């Protein structure tokens, strides 16, 4: 009988160790929720930063556009390559003939 009681204790200890190692689902859910909250906060901060950058860029591009006094030149509005616009590609790189 001593051999069976030792086997029983061994199996019982292994089972208890396995139960102790098991992950607590409540703690895991709480951890996951906290991580999602942190990611949400980061996303909001990035969105605010991007919106501020976009607004600043719009203000830099259109300094006098509010009253219509300084319209953008046609070259600034036309996003096609220079060759498609009919301009010489290296025209601004050629030295002026004096």
N, C-alpha and C positions, 0 to 999 in steps of 0.2 A: 504494500500500500504506500510506502514512502516514495516510491518512484512516481506514482500517479499524482501524489500531492505536490511533488516538486515540478512536474510537468504542468500541473494546473496553475501553480504560482508563476511559472515562466510565461505561460500563455496570457495570464491575467496581467502581468506586468507589461508585456508587449502590447496588449490591447489598451491599457491605460496610457502608455507612451504615445501610441497612435492617436488616441483621443486628445491628448495634450497638444500634439503637433497640429491638430486640425485647425483650420482657420476659422475665426469667429466671423460669421457672415455679417453680423450687425456692424462690427468694426470695419470690415472691408467696404460695406456700403457707405458708411460715414466717411471713410477715407476717399472713396471715389467721388462722393458729393463735394467734398472739400476741394479736390483737385479740379472738378468741373467749375466750381465757383471761382477758383483762381484763374482758370483759363478764360472764363467769361469776363472777369475784370481786366485781364490782359488784352482781350479782344476789344473791349470798349475803349481802353486807353489807346490802342493802336488806331482804332477808327477815329477817335478824336484827333489824334496826331495827323492822320492822313487828311482829314477834313480841313484842319488848320493849314496844312501845307498846300492843299489845293486852293484854299481861299487866298493865301499869300501869293501863290503863283498867278492867280487870276488878277490880283491887284498889281503885281509886277508887270504883267503883260498888258493890262489895260489901264495905265495911269491916268489918261485923259479921256477915256471912253465914256465916262458917266455923263459928261455934258456934250459929247459928240464932237469936240473940237479937234481931236487927234485920231482920225480913223487909222486903222492898221494899214500899212502898205500892202499892195496886192501880193507881193512876194511872201509876206508873212502869213497870208491867208491860204496861199496855194501850196499844198503839201506835196505836189508832184515833184519828181526829180527835175533838176535844172534843164536837162536836155529836152524833156517833154514840154517844158514851159516855153521853149524857143530861145532860151538864153544859152550863151556859150559857157560851157562847164568851167573853163579856167579863166574867164574874163576878169574876175576880181583878183587873180594871181599875177596877171601880166603887168610888167612895169609900165608906167606912163611915159609916153614918148615926149621929150621936152624939146 
